Amino acid sequence: MLRHTMAQMVLEHSGNLKVAQELLGHAHVSTTADVYMHVDHEALVRAVAAVASRKERVSESMPTGESPVRYVFPYDTFTLDELERATRAAATPASAAGKVRT
């Protein structure tokens, strides 16, 4: 019981799974994660709300007439091009093009 409480407290206060792993003496971080990590539903709701709020703030700050924001985080032009290429590649089956994409 003490061991479990210690692990939970370390994870809640630091969020550092590696620290909990070291304290518990697990050989693999996956062991620590499988036993002690769980989904905190309040944190999940806060994370989704933060993403939605960020997207709304960015959309509201855009001048009138510009297209709506597609991505929540601001990316440089190179990264946006890469994201668009990856999106198109995922939507287009490789067999339709007759060759494998690289």
C-alpha positions in Angstrom: 0.0 0.0 0.0 2.9 2.4 0.9 4.6 1.6 -2.4 1.5 2.3 -4.5 0.7 5.6 -2.5 4.3 6.7 -3.0 4.2 6.1 -6.8 0.8 7.8 -7.2 2.0 10.9 -5.2 5.3 11.1 -7.2 3.3 10.9 -10.5 0.6 13.4 -9.3 3.1 16.0 -8.1 6.0 15.7 -10.6 4.3 14.0 -13.6 7.7 12.3 -14.1 7.3 8.6 -14.8 11.1 8.0 -14.9 11.4 9.3 -11.3 8.7 6.8 -10.2 10.4 4.0 -12.1 13.7 4.7 -10.3 12.1 4.9 -6.9 10.2 1.7 -7.4 13.2 -0.2 -8.9 11.4 -1.3 -12.1 13.7 -2.4 -14.9 11.3 -1.0 -17.6 9.3 2.3 -17.5 6.5 0.4 -19.2 6.1 -1.7 -16.0 5.7 1.5 -14.0 3.3 3.0 -16.5 1.1 -0.2 -16.7 0.8 -0.5 -13.0 0.5 3.1 -11.8 -0.7 5.3 -14.7 -4.3 5.9 -15.2 -6.5 8.4 -17.1 -7.5 11.3 -14.9 -10.8 12.3 -16.4 -10.6 15.8 -15.1 -7.2 16.3 -16.7 -8.5 14.9 -19.9 -11.4 17.3 -20.0 -9.0 20.2 -19.1 -6.6 19.2 -21.9 -9.4 19.1 -24.5 -10.8 22.4 -23.3 -7.4 24.0 -23.5 -6.9 22.9 -27.1 -10.4 24.1 -28.1 -9.8 27.5 -26.4 -6.5 27.9 -28.1 -8.0 27.2 -31.5 -10.8 29.7 -30.8 -8.3 32.4 -29.7 -6.2 31.9 -32.9 -9.3 31.9 -35.1 -10.6 35.1 -33.5 -7.3 36.9 -33.9 -7.2 36.4 -37.7 -8.1 39.3 -39.9 -11.5 39.1 -41.6 -11.5 37.3 -44.9 -8.6 34.9 -44.1 -9.3 31.2 -44.1 -10.0 29.5 -40.8 -7.1 28.0 -38.9 -6.6 24.3 -39.7 -4.0 23.5 -37.1 -4.2 24.5 -33.4 -0.5 25.4 -33.1 1.3 27.9 -35.3 3.8 26.1 -37.6 6.4 27.5 -40.0 5.7 27.2 -43.8 8.0 24.2 -44.2 6.2 22.2 -41.5 2.8 23.2 -42.9 3.8 22.0 -46.3 5.0 18.7 -44.8 1.7 18.3 -42.9 -0.3 18.9 -46.1 1.8 16.4 -48.1 1.3 13.8 -45.4 -2.4 14.4 -45.3 -2.7 14.1 -49.1 -0.5 11.0 -49.1 -2.7 9.3 -46.4 -5.9 10.2 -48.4 -4.5 8.8 -51.7 -4.0 5.0 -51.9 -0.5 4.2 -53.2 -2.0 1.6 -55.6 -4.0 4.4 -57.4 -0.8 6.1 -58.3 0.8 2.9 -59.5 3.9 3.3 -57.4 5.1 3.5 -53.8 5.5 7.1 -52.4 8.6 8.1 -50.5 
